[in-house]
Structures are given as structure tokens and as C-alpha cells.
């Protein structure tokens, strides 16, 4: 069986995290921002899996299951909030929503 070295897995996870961070900072649509956060969470899960495999411990898989649970909760609450924002403002652009805010 072929195994991928830990260094390559960590570089891949770091690249995924940076792509998610760039998507979070560049895109102004709430849906794309939520997807970028999901990419960042998955890259953190990949690091846990790689570290657990490297040290031969199941802790990485347990933490990844915890990350999956947190991501599921984040998506469900995030989508509910997105639906409410769209219902109220009729847009998903963060800049347009902040311009519509009342400055009293």
C-alpha cells in the first residue's frame, strides 16, 4: 500500500486552509463565505487525521468526527441565518447589507 508522507499531507492541508481563507476574505457573498469556512474546517480535520496516522493513535479520527459535528451545526445555523438575511434584505452581498444598516 502506498502511503503519503506527513510533510505532503501537511502542505496540502495548509494549502487548503489558505484557499479557504482567501475565499473568505475575497468573496463577499455569504454562501461562498460559508463554503470557505467549510474548506478551512476540512483542512484542520485533515491535519488531525494525518497526525493520528503518523503517531498511530485514533485521536485524530475522533477529533475529525468532532470537527464534522461542528461543521454540520455551523452549516445548519448558517443557512438558517442566510435565509433570514435574504428574506429581510433581498441580497446575499455582505457589503450591500452593511450599507443598508441604520446608523443611529
Buried (B, 14 or more C-beta within 10 A) or exposed (E): EEEEEBEEBBEBBEEBBEBBBEBBEEBBEBEBBBBBBBBBBBBBBBBBBBBBBEEEEEEBBEBBEEBEEEBEEBBEEBEEEBEEBBEEEEBBEBEEBEEEEEEE
